[in-house]
Amino acid sequence: MHAELVAQRRGDYPILERSTYLINNSLGAMHRDTRKRLAEYAELWDTAGVVAWDTWFPEMGKVADLVGAAIGASAGTTVLRQSVADAITAVASCFDFGATRNKVVTTAADWPGTHYFWTGELARLGGELVVVPFEEDGITVDTQRIVDAIDDRTQLVSVSLVQFRTSALLDLAPVVEAAHAHGALVLLDAYQAAGAVPVDVVGNDVDMCVGGSVKFLCGGPGNGWLYVRPDLVNTLQPTAVGWISHESPFTFEWDAIRYAPGIMRFAGGTPNVPAAYAAAPGYQAIVDVGIERIRERSMSLTQPLFESALDRGFVVRSPHEAARRGGHVTIDPGDAERVHHELIARRFVVDYRPGSGIRVAPHFFNTHDECMAVLDEIEKIRAGD
């Protein structure tokens, strides 16, 4: 089954013809149809001018629904934003962190940019940020410690489903249960998960979910996205809005905003249309292949990668069990930064994170041989070859 999948899909990602590309958790390989879609966007702008908006606006909704399909969301419940930072800013603007319920719970494993935002925002508004630390292994965060940090003062629990450094996978259900038991909401960052790991925002009763296109969704930069639970969204009133957040944006009313119904109140300002056109083929491929099939393929690649790295004497800073890991493995062979630069020079495309090591992230279109080849190359570099 896996050989058939690779045979059918590998040719859709041209970079694989030029390099051993194993960093899809950082910048996913570009789908070959992205060039066509960007040309389609440019042709519309060139020939239709302002009338192109009649096509562009509906297209933004279609592309957002492709993301929704990849994370288990219903159509019309996901909107595209410029970035995760932009989406989180909009979410935070719905809440009064100067009131009694003024606490945000997060973890030391979460994305630094999000931590920067919460640190500044809560300090400005008088709220409290609680950061649950790593365990002694420096790889995992104990779910029970997250649960224990949630109380009746908690407004939001802001956590990542997959940690960007170590690939550790969060046990989400107890966190959601604890948050809801205390009247708090869960803001899930699925950036490192979407496209590689089943997310299922509906099945997991997630309140809000953010992510972007750069990683396993293979959609490139310029698209963040936001899902909000349908029975929650109309109760929220973001202040970080733009003209498209209005119920009737083309009336250009000069008054307090009348919110658009549903997720469109979070649409913000003028959308990044070319980024959406560029991303659509990558999203469509994920939906067509199916996230369960992708997850099975991913584990079949990363588990041998993990075990072979250990056998070669490398330090591995990711959970041992495939079911507790996302789509990448973090390997430290020693002198990891130098080894990483040499791998890039040899067209083995991976990346490096200080204090962690080299991240190797195959996707469904990669092969077992490629995963073993990068380990072989690391050994050669260390031996001075």
Beta strands, then each sheet from edge to edge (+ up, - down):
strand 1: 20-21
strand 2: 78-81
strand 3: 103-107
strand 4: 128-132
strand 5: 154-160
strand 6: 185-189
strand 7: 208-212
strand 8: 224-228
strand 9: 315-316
strand 10: 329-332
strand 11: 348-349
strand 12: 351-353
strand 13: 357-360
sheet 1: 1+ 11+
sheet 2: 2+ 8- 7+ 6+ 5+ 3+ 4+
sheet 3: 9+ 10- 13+ 12-
end
